[in-house]
Amino acid sequence: MKYIYLHGFASSINSVKAKFFKDKFTKHGSELVLIDLNTDDFTNVTVNKMIKIVAEEINKQDVCIIGSSLGGLISLILAEENYNVKN
């Protein structure tokens, strides 16, 4: 299974939390993909753009998504819409 982490609002894949999770997954022999939700520039990012970014990554494979704050909301939306998001 593929594991994905989505950061929160005004955060990034370089946050302490993202690095913490990545390190823990690596130590347990699993890969954690960190997806940067800050496309283009921060002021023009929309929830729909974020959903599209992640949807491209999870297309046609089973995934488990971990989300923090806004990343958690994106995770919930994708889980409702996609049968391949597992828990």
Legacy VTK file of the C-alpha trace (Angstrom):
# vtk DataFile Version 3.0
C-alpha trace
ASCII
DATASET POLYDATA
POINTS 87 float
0.000 0.000 0.000
1.113 3.548 -0.692
1.214 5.978 2.250
0.779 9.721 1.704
1.117 12.692 4.050
-0.710 15.982 3.386
0.480 19.028 5.314
-1.744 21.663 6.835
-2.612 25.226 5.908
0.407 27.556 5.603
2.711 24.558 6.083
4.838 22.514 3.696
6.527 19.179 3.092
9.523 20.630 4.943
7.661 21.049 8.234
8.827 19.388 11.430
5.698 17.209 11.449
6.179 16.024 7.846
9.825 15.171 8.502
8.873 13.375 11.737
6.334 11.130 9.978
8.697 10.483 7.041
11.439 9.414 9.457
9.126 7.090 11.423
7.833 5.407 8.259
11.381 4.968 6.947
12.498 3.386 10.238
9.643 0.875 9.896
10.543 0.037 6.304
7.724 1.908 4.578
7.808 4.831 2.221
5.775 7.930 3.026
5.139 10.225 0.070
4.998 13.899 1.012
2.821 15.900 -1.367
3.284 19.659 -1.545
-0.161 21.248 -1.622
1.265 24.741 -2.190
1.016 24.849 -5.979
1.794 28.013 -7.893
1.890 30.546 -5.100
0.303 30.356 -1.673
-2.213 33.138 -2.268
-3.787 31.371 -5.265
-4.069 27.854 -3.873
-7.609 26.477 -3.691
-9.040 23.327 -2.147
-10.015 22.117 -5.630
-6.418 22.496 -6.856
-5.187 20.553 -3.831
-7.671 17.752 -4.444
-6.578 17.515 -8.103
-2.901 17.293 -7.127
-3.516 14.428 -4.716
-6.025 12.685 -6.999
-3.336 12.431 -9.684
-1.017 10.757 -7.184
-3.567 8.222 -5.913
-5.124 7.329 -9.248
-5.825 3.580 -9.536
-3.927 2.338 -6.487
-4.703 1.665 -2.870
-3.471 4.421 -0.593
-3.593 5.442 3.045
-3.583 9.205 3.504
-2.449 10.974 6.658
-3.456 14.607 6.802
-2.805 17.434 9.198
-5.298 20.296 9.517
-6.250 21.337 5.978
-4.464 18.215 4.723
-6.854 16.209 6.904
-9.824 17.869 5.243
-8.407 17.077 1.799
-7.897 13.473 2.960
-11.534 13.187 4.058
-12.845 14.598 0.788
-10.729 12.163 -1.210
-11.763 9.229 0.971
-15.430 10.034 0.341
-14.909 10.247 -3.412
-12.370 7.480 -4.032
-12.797 3.804 -3.264
-9.036 3.256 -3.271
-8.393 5.361 -0.143
-8.069 2.791 2.643
-7.829 3.086 6.401
LINES 1 88
87 0 1 2 3 4 5 6 7 8 9 10 11 12 13 14 15 16 17 18 19 20 21 22 23 24 25 26 27 28 29 30 31 32 33 34 35 36 37 38 39 40 41 42 43 44 45 46 47 48 49 50 51 52 53 54 55 56 57 58 59 60 61 62 63 64 65 66 67 68 69 70 71 72 73 74 75 76 77 78 79 80 81 82 83 84 85 86
